[in-house]
Amino acid sequence: MLFKRNKEMIHFSGRRHSKTGIFSAVIGILVILGFLTLSIVSSLSHGQGGLSLGVLGILLLALSVFGFVLSYQAFKKKDIFYRFPIIGAALNGLMTIFLLIMYLIGLV
């Protein structure tokens, strides 16, 4: 008899998706979409977007750091699925590093 993985199988684990992990992944997606939007607006204004685009970029950086902290808090919880905290940590961590590099290049 072959055992197949079936969606109707009964799972006896108490694990569930962490709300902070899901929220962290959503924040990571929003930061990426916000960065793409700011990039398009800056391109359309030929690099003359002004202070408002810079402030929005810094807010995206702060939001990305907040999302990374949320994913870290989700990793501390027990009996959860780690899919969304891993996605949130990866997206927010990469965007934090990328945005910091962008601002450091802009300072030079």
C-alpha positions in Angstrom: 0.0 0.0 0.0 1.4 3.4 -1.0 1.0 6.3 1.3 0.2 9.5 -0.4 0.2 12.9 1.1 -3.4 14.0 1.1 -4.9 17.4 1.9 -7.6 15.7 4.0 -5.1 14.0 6.3 -5.6 14.8 10.0 -2.8 16.8 11.5 -2.3 16.6 15.2 0.2 19.3 15.7 -0.8 22.5 17.5 1.2 24.6 15.2 -0.4 27.6 13.4 0.7 30.6 11.5 1.9 33.5 13.6 0.0 36.7 13.2 3.2 38.7 13.7 4.9 36.6 11.0 2.1 37.2 8.5 2.2 40.9 9.4 5.9 41.0 8.9 5.6 39.4 5.4 2.9 41.9 4.4 5.1 44.8 5.6 8.0 43.4 3.5 5.8 43.3 0.4 4.5 46.8 1.0 8.1 48.1 1.4 9.1 46.6 -1.9 6.0 48.0 -3.6 6.6 51.4 -2.0 10.2 51.4 -3.2 9.2 50.5 -6.7 6.6 53.3 -6.7 9.1 55.8 -5.4 11.6 54.7 -8.1 9.0 55.2 -10.8 7.9 58.6 -9.5 11.6 59.7 -9.2 12.3 58.5 -12.8 9.3 60.4 -14.1 10.4 63.5 -12.4 13.9 63.0 -13.9 15.6 62.8 -10.4 14.0 66.1 -9.3 11.5 64.6 -6.9 12.6 66.7 -4.0 12.5 66.3 -0.3 9.2 64.5 -0.1 10.5 61.4 -2.0 13.5 61.3 0.3 11.4 61.4 3.4 9.1 58.7 2.1 12.2 56.6 1.4 13.4 57.0 5.0 9.9 56.1 6.2 10.1 52.9 4.1 13.5 52.2 5.7 12.0 52.6 9.2 9.0 50.4 8.2 11.4 47.7 6.9 13.3 47.7 10.2 10.0 47.4 12.0 9.0 44.5 9.9 12.3 42.7 10.6 11.8 43.2 14.3 8.3 41.7 14.0 9.7 38.7 12.2 12.3 38.3 14.9 9.6 38.3 17.5 7.7 35.7 15.6 10.7 33.4 15.5 10.7 33.4 19.3 7.2 31.9 19.5 6.8 28.2 19.9 4.6 25.8 17.9 4.2 28.0 14.8 4.9 27.5 11.1 7.9 29.4 10.1 7.0 30.2 6.5 5.8 33.8 7.0 8.5 34.8 9.6 11.2 33.6 7.1 9.6 35.5 4.2 9.2 38.6 6.4 12.8 38.4 7.7 14.2 37.9 4.2 12.2 40.7 2.5 12.6 43.2 5.3 16.3 42.4 5.9 17.2 42.7 2.2 15.2 45.9 1.8 16.8 47.4 4.9 20.3 46.6 3.6 19.4 47.8 0.1 17.9 51.1 1.3 20.8 51.8 3.6 23.2 51.2 0.7 21.1 53.6 -1.4 21.3 56.3 1.2 25.0 55.8 1.8 25.7 56.1 -1.9 23.5 59.3 -1.9 25.6 60.8 0.8 28.8 60.5 -1.3 
